[in-house]
Amino acid sequence: MTPEELPDHAPATKLFPQFSDELFWMISTELAGLTDEQLDFESDRWGWSHWSIRRNLSHMASGDYRWLWQRWRRELFPNGLPNGDEMDRLLDSPFDRRLDENIYWELDVLLAKLRQALYFAWSVLEGETVGSCRSREIETNNGGMWPGLMDAGYRGIRSHDSDPAKLYITLEATFRHRYFEYITHLYNIQRLKRAQGLSAIAKIPIEGYLALPGWDLSEP
């Protein structure tokens, strides 16, 4: 049964099984054995090489918190969470869309935070159904890649009733965005490896952002 065929009463984990183990396995396997020099390689030659492998990982490790805790907090956790203060500290970073590099820098630390973030995302899915993921929505800015996903026919994104600068997105669309973010940054990691003469490991599907018209799929 495809995700589109799932009934409303089905558990939301059926929509995004990748958040259970698959994403962490793909990422951790791709990074295994890399040296600090390889993790920190950056270049001005390509747009995708401005962030190192390590910084792509830091971005991924913070993303589920930035979306599910910061943006969805009021709807998903109206009574808060016992570890809410801890997650606020994780996101109290001077670095753009990344964890604090003064605290979270070593590879094993970043991988531990990535696993923790994926567990958090999975716990949200465990508390939802397919129907609730498709009906619950929040307001967000009409920017980034949302218009591209909407034009591509992805479900759960609709125009704002009166403000063209804003959109409504469902919880399903949010998780789909997170999945697409994961594979997009893993693809960047693979390109950074190839730029250093290293071989990629994981097979990444060209879907989501990677499949949008005009997306930079350039190679070193």
C-alpha positions in Angstrom: 0.0 0.0 0.0 1.4 3.4 -1.0 1.3 6.4 1.4 -1.5 7.9 -0.8 -3.6 4.8 -0.2 -3.3 4.7 3.5 -6.6 5.2 5.4 -7.1 8.0 7.8 -7.0 5.7 10.8 -3.6 4.2 10.0 -0.7 5.2 12.2 1.3 8.2 10.9 4.5 6.0 11.2 3.3 4.3 8.0 3.6 7.6 6.1 7.2 8.2 6.9 8.9 4.9 7.9 12.3 6.4 7.0 12.4 8.2 10.3 12.6 5.0 12.3 16.0 3.7 11.3 16.6 4.2 7.6 17.7 7.9 7.7 20.2 7.4 10.5 21.7 4.3 8.9 22.1 6.1 5.6 23.8 9.1 7.1 26.0 7.4 9.7 27.1 4.8 7.1 28.0 7.6 4.7 30.2 9.3 7.3 31.9 6.3 8.8 35.7 6.5 8.7 36.0 10.1 7.5 38.8 12.2 9.0 38.4 15.6 10.4 40.0 17.1 7.3 37.5 15.3 5.1 34.6 16.3 7.4 35.7 20.0 7.3 36.4 20.4 3.6 34.7 23.5 2.1 35.1 25.3 -1.2 33.9 28.4 -3.0 33.8 26.5 -6.3 30.2 25.3 -6.0 27.2 26.6 -4.2 26.7 23.3 -2.4 30.3 23.2 -1.1 30.1 26.3 1.1 29.0 24.1 4.0 31.3 21.2 5.0 30.1 17.7 5.6 30.2 18.4 9.4 28.0 21.5 9.0 25.5 19.7 6.8 25.3 17.1 9.6 24.8 19.8 12.2 22.1 21.4 10.1 20.3 18.0 9.8 20.6 17.3 13.5 18.8 20.6 14.4 16.1 20.5 11.7 13.5 18.3 13.3 13.7 20.5 16.5 13.5 23.7 14.5 10.3 22.5 12.8 8.5 20.2 15.2 9.4 22.0 18.4 9.8 25.7 17.4 7.1 26.0 14.7 4.7 23.3 15.7 5.0 23.6 19.5 1.7 25.2 20.2 -0.3 22.7 18.2 1.7 19.5 19.1 2.7 20.3 22.6 0.2 22.7 24.2 1.2 21.5 27.7 5.0 21.6 26.9 7.4 18.7 27.3 9.5 17.6 30.2 12.7 18.1 28.1 11.5 21.3 26.4 14.1 23.4 28.1 16.8 21.0 26.9 15.6 21.4 23.3 15.5 25.2 23.7 19.1 25.0 24.7 20.0 22.9 21.7 18.5 25.5 19.4 20.1 28.5 21.3 22.9 28.7 18.7 24.8 31.6 17.2 25.1 29.7 14.0 22.6 29.9 11.1 20.3 26.8 11.1 23.0 24.7 12.9 23.8 23.5 16.4 26.2 25.5 18.4 29.6 24.5 17.0 31.3 25.5 20.3 29.4 22.6 22.0 28.4 20.2 19.2 31.3 19.6 16.9 32.8 16.1 17.2 31.3 13.6 14.8 30.2 11.2 17.5 28.4 14.0 19.3 26.7 15.2 16.2 25.6 11.7 15.3 24.2 11.3 18.8 22.2 14.5 18.4 21.0 13.4 15.0 19.7 10.1 16.4 18.1 12.0 19.3 16.3 14.3 16.8 15.1 11.4 14.7 13.7 9.7 17.9 11.9 12.9 18.7 10.4 13.1 15.2 9.4 9.4 15.4 7.7 10.0 18.7 5.6 12.7 17.1 4.6 10.3 14.3 3.7 7.6 16.9 1.2 10.0 18.5 -0.6 10.8 15.2 -2.7 9.1 12.5 -2.6 9.6 8.8 -5.8 11.6 9.1 -4.4 13.9 11.8 -1.2 14.5 9.8 -3.3 15.6 6.8 -5.7 17.8 8.7 -3.5 19.6 11.2 -1.9 22.6 9.8 0.1 25.8 10.6 0.7 29.1 8.9 4.2 29.7 7.5 5.9 32.2 5.1 5.4 31.7 1.4 9.1 31.3 0.7 11.8 28.8 0.5 10.9 25.7 -1.4 7.2 25.5 -0.4 5.9 27.1 -3.7 8.1 24.7 -5.7 6.6 21.7 -3.8 3.1 23.0 -4.3 3.6 23.5 -8.0 5.0 20.0 -8.2 1.7 18.7 -6.8 2.7 17.7 -3.3 -0.2 17.5 -0.9 -0.7 19.5 2.3 0.3 23.0 1.1 -2.3 25.7 0.3 -2.4 29.4 -0.2 -3.3 31.7 2.6 -6.9 33.0 2.7 -5.9 36.7 2.5 -2.1 37.1 2.7 -0.1 36.1 -0.5 3.1 36.2 1.6 1.9 33.2 3.7 0.9 29.6 3.2 -0.8 26.9 5.2 1.1 23.6 5.6 0.0 20.3 7.2 1.9 18.1 9.5 2.2 15.6 6.7 3.8 18.4 4.4 6.1 19.3 7.3 7.4 15.7 7.6 7.7 15.4 3.9 9.8 18.6 3.9 12.0 17.1 6.6 12.5 13.9 4.7 13.4 15.9 1.5 15.8 18.0 3.6 17.5 14.9 4.8 18.1 13.4 1.4 19.1 16.8 -0.1 21.8 17.3 2.5 22.9 13.7 2.3 23.3 14.3 -1.5 25.4 17.4 -0.7 27.6 15.3 1.6 28.1 12.8 -1.2 29.2 15.6 -3.6 31.6 16.9 -0.9 33.0 13.4 -0.7 33.4 13.1 -4.5 35.1 16.5 -4.6 37.7 15.0 -2.3 38.1 11.8 -4.4 36.0 9.7 -2.1 33.2 7.3 -3.1 29.6 7.8 -2.0 27.8 4.9 -0.4 24.0 5.4 0.1 21.7 5.3 -2.9 19.6 8.5 -2.8 16.3 8.8 -4.7 16.1 11.9 -6.9 12.8 13.2 -5.6 11.5 16.2 -3.7 13.8 19.2 -3.9 16.3 17.3 -5.9 13.7 16.8 -8.6 12.5 20.3 -8.8 13.1 22.3 -12.0 16.4 24.2 -11.8 17.7 22.4 -8.8 21.5 22.4 -8.8 22.6 18.8 -9.4 26.1 19.8 -10.5 29.0 17.4 -9.7 32.7 18.1 -9.0 
